[in-house]
């Protein structure tokens, strides 16, 4: 199933992931969760975590485990970051 044809599916998956982490005594921190779109056009809906009233912020670049990942999957900014 393609998420763009069924945007509710993406929110359901996010809800399922949230429920699973809660059952394992982990907790999402809404302020640290962001949405990155990696396709030419962004037609995904606004997303939120369960039990949160805030919509996930959107980002074009994010640092995770020391690696800078951007929405084009190019590592120019990571290379620049590591060189400086």
For each residue, the residues with C-beta under 8 A, 3 or more apart:
1: 5 6 9
2: 5 6
3: 6 7 9 10 44
4: 7 43 44
5: 1 2
6: 1 2 3 9 10
7: 3 4 10 11 43 44 45
8: 11 12
9: 1 3 6 12 13
10: 3 6 7 13 14 44 45 47
11: 7 8 14 15 45 47 48
12: 8 9 15 16
13: 9 10 16 17
14: 10 11 17 18 47 49 50
15: 11 12 18 19 50
16: 12 13 19 20
17: 13 14 20 21
18: 14 15 21 22 28 49 50 51
19: 15 16 22 23 50
20: 16 17 23 24
21: 17 18 24 26 27 28
22: 18 19 25 26 27
23: 19 20
24: 20 21
25: 22
26: 21 22
27: 21 22
28: 18 21 32 33 49
29: 32 33
30: 33 48 49 52 54 56
31:
32: 28 29
33: 28 29 30 49 56
34: 56 57 58 59 62
35: 44 47 56 57 58 59
36: 58 59 60 62 69 71
37: 42 44 58 71
38: 71 72 73
39: 42
40:
41:
42: 37 39 58
43: 4 7
44: 3 4 7 10 35 37 47
45: 7 10 11
46: 55 56
47: 10 11 14 35 44 55 56
48: 11 30 52 53 54 55 56
49: 14 18 28 30 33 52 56
50: 14 15 18 19
51: 18
52: 30 48 49
53: 48
54: 30 48
55: 46 47 48
56: 30 33 34 35 46 47 48 49
57: 34 35
58: 34 35 36 37 42
59: 34 35 36 62 71
60: 36 70 71
61: 68 69 70 71 77
62: 34 36 59 68 69
63: 66 67 68 69
64: 67 69
65:
66: 63
67: 63 64 78
68: 61 62 63 75 77 78 81
69: 36 61 62 63 64 73 78
70: 60 61 73 74 75 76 77
71: 36 37 38 59 60 61
72: 38
73: 38 69 70
74: 70 77
75: 68 70 78 79
76: 70 79 80
77: 61 68 70 74 80 81
78: 67 68 69 75 81 82
79: 75 76 82 83
80: 76 77 83 84
81: 68 77 78 84
82: 78 79
83: 79 80
84: 80 81
